[in-house]
């Protein structure tokens, strides 16, 4: 299992000085200087660079952590991926100096161990921490598998949201980016809605389609958004028409007891940390 990190330019030269020895073997890359490729184009770029010297078919975890951290200034220099995560006061076996990257890679490796033979790429966001009670023993056999969580409609307006018919909750009908509360309420009589956690597992076929969508005729991929362009064309009744993407099978895995913590802003750094620390309030279980 190989981990690929899309990082800010400044981290490429300092990464080995601040990462753990076990993370020194991670494949690191950044978007080309002066170019904005988007999450889709950035995925295509790092995959192409990785393929030059590695077995492209091996299982890979790609974490997008290339943002400049303007909304989380305290860790913008080191990158949000190295945001320190305080030891949970109710849990043993953690590292006193653990970072968001440590916790992310443990979770995403666990997910990929449950993937099928043709599902060789996991794409995730570098400013998210996911937890759940349990994962399925095996991921569904589909070209695209999206991990989701239940969420209140007031919070859903800030994220990508998957809508599915109540009769088929694991099959997306369509996806909307940051829908309004009124949009969600109009669909409640016919649809269930789940938040996109940013963790997607792609089959080899889906990766080929994504790379095709990012082709520009040059070595550099064109700017392409993975979630609002690629994601919007998935589902039984996609919100965006694209025959190549719509031909891909897609399934939702709603995390059992799923918890989603965002570390994108200074406020979220505080609120997410506080929420995790207070998951357990029984003093007999607090160390």
N, C-alpha and C positions, 0 to 999 in steps of 0.2 A: 504494500500500500504506500503510495507516494503522496505527499502533501505539497501543493503548489500555492504560493502566496503572491497575490498581486499587491505590491507595496508602493508607497510614495517614493519618488526618485531619491530623496535624501537617505532613505533607509537601506538602499541597496549596498552602500559602502560601509554602513555601520551595523548591519543586521547581525553578523557573526559575533560582534562584540557584546551584544545585549541579549542574544537568544540563549536558550539552554543547549548544552552539548548534543542532546538528542534531537534538537531542532535544526542543527547545523546542516543536516542533509536535505532539508526542505528545498524545493526548487523555488527560487525567488525571481521575480520579474516586475517591471513597472511599465505602464503605458509609455510609448515613445514621447520624448520631451516635446512639449508644445502641441500635442494632439489630445483631443478628447474623444475617446472611442465609445464611451458608454459601457454599461455592464455586459452587453452582448458582444460588442466589438472588442472589449478588453478581455473577455473570455476567449474569443478566437485568437487574439494576439498571443496570450500566454500559452495556449495549447499548441500553437504553431512553433513557438520558441522551444517548448518542452520536447516536441516531437523530433527536433533536430538531433538530439543526442540521447533519447530515451525510448523505451518501448511504449508506444502510444496506447497499446491495448491494455496495459496494466491498469488496475484500479487506482483512481486518483481522487483526491479531495482538493477542490479549488476554493480558496477563501479570498473573497474580494475585500482587501483592506487598504486600498489605494487612496482613499479620501484624505484631504489635507487637515481634517479635524478642526475646521473653523468654529464649530459649535461646541467643541470639547477642548478648549485651548490648553488645559493643564497637561494633556497628553498628545498634543498635536505634533510635538517634535519627535517623540518616540513612536508615534502612530497609535491609533485607538486599539489595535490588536494587542498591544503590550500594556493596556490599562490594568493596573493591579486590582485583583478581586480579593477582598478580605476573606480570611478563613471563616467558613460558616460556623457560628458559635455552637451549633447543635450537631456537628459532624466531625468524625475523626478521619485520619488518613489523607489530609490535604497538605499542600505545600504552603509554608508561611509566606513565601514570595510568589505565589501563583498569579498568573495573568489570565486575561480573557482567552488568549491563544491556548494556554494549557487546558482550560476547561472545554473549549470548543473542539479541540482535536480529539479529546477522549470521547466526546459525544458523537462526533461525526465518524470516527473509526468504528464505533459500535453500530452505527447505522449501516455503514458500508459492508460490515461483516454479514449483514442480513440481505444483501443485494443478490440479484440473480447474475448468471454468468455473463450476460450481455449488457449489464448495467455497470459501466466502468467509470462514470464520472458523477461526483457529487459537487454541486455548486452551492456556496453558502456566503452569507454576509459577514463581514469582519467586525461588526459592532452589535452583534446579537448573542445572547446566552440562552440556550434552550435546555429545559429539563422536562422529564416526564416520569411517571411511575414505572412504565414498561414500554418496550418496543415490540412490534410483532416479530414472531420467530423468523418470518421471511417477508420481504417486501413483495408487493404485487408484481406480477409479470406484465409490465407496461413500458412503453417508450419513455414516458415522463411520469415520475412519482413525486408528488408535492406533499411535504409535511405541513400540516395545518393545526390550528388550535381554535377552540371556541373563543369568542370575544364579544364584548358588549358593543352595540352599534355606535356608541359615542366615541369609542377608541378605534373602531374599524375605519373611521373616516380619515385616519392618518396612515393607513397601510393598504397593501394589496389585499383584495378580498375575493375568495372563490365562492361561487354560488352553485348549489346542486339541488336537484329535485328531492323532495323528502323521501320518495320511494327508492331513490338510488343515491344515497349520500356520499358514496365513494367515487362517483363519476361526476366531474365538473360539467356544469352546463355552460358557464362562461366565467370570465374573470374581469373585475373592474379595479382600477387604481384609484384609491382614495375616494370612494363613492360618498355622496352626501347622505346624511341621516334620512332625508326624505326618499332618496333612491332606494335605500335598504328597506325602509318601512313599506314601500309600495310592493316589494317582492316577498314580504314575509308570509303572505297567504299561499304562495306556491313554492318557495325556495327556502332552504337552509343556507346560512352563510358562515364561512370560516375564514380566519385570517391566514394569509400566506406567511409562513415563518421565514421565508427566504432560503429554505433548504430544499433543493431540488435534486433528484437523481435522474440522470439521463442515460438512455441506452445508446449503443454505438450508432444506431440509425438516427436518433434524435440529435446526436452531436454532429453528424454529417449534414443534417438539415440546417442546424444553427450555423455551421461554418459556411454553408452555401449562402445563407442570408447576409453574411458579413463580407462576402467577396466584393472587392472594389476594382479589380483589374490590376492592382498593384500589390506589393508585399504587405502594405498596411491595410488592415480591415477598415471598412467604412464604419461610421458611428451608428450604433444599433443598440437599442435598449432591450435587455433580455426579458424584463418583466412586462413592460407596457407594449412591446412589439411582439416578441415571441409568445409570451404568456397570454396576451389578449387574443391570439389566434387559436388557442386550445379550447377543447370542450365540444359538447354536442351542438351548442348554438353560440359560437364564439362572437365576441364583440368586434373582432377585426377579421376580415376575410383574407386567408392565405391557404391555398390548397395544399402546399407542401407541409405546413405545420399542422393543419387540421387533419391530415392523414395519420398523424401520430396518435397512438393510444395514450390515454392519460388517466391516472387514478390518484385519489386523495387518501392520505393516511392521517387521520386525525389522532394526534398524540394522546395516549391514555394519561389523563391528569396532566395535560400539557401546560407548561409554563414558558412564557416568552418575556425576556428582559432585554430592553433596548439600552445601549450605551452610546447613543449618538450625540447627546448633548450633556452639558454640565449638570443640568437639572436631573436628567435621567440617570446619570452616574450616582446621584444621591438617592433618588427614589427607588431605582432598581436594587441597589445595595441594601437599602433599608427593608424593602419587601422580602428579600431573600433571608436576611438575618432574622426576620420575625415570622418565618414560616412555622417555626416551632416556638411556642411560648410557655410550654410546660417547664418549670424550673428544674424538674428532675432530669430532663433530657438536655439541659444546656450545660456545656462543659466549662 
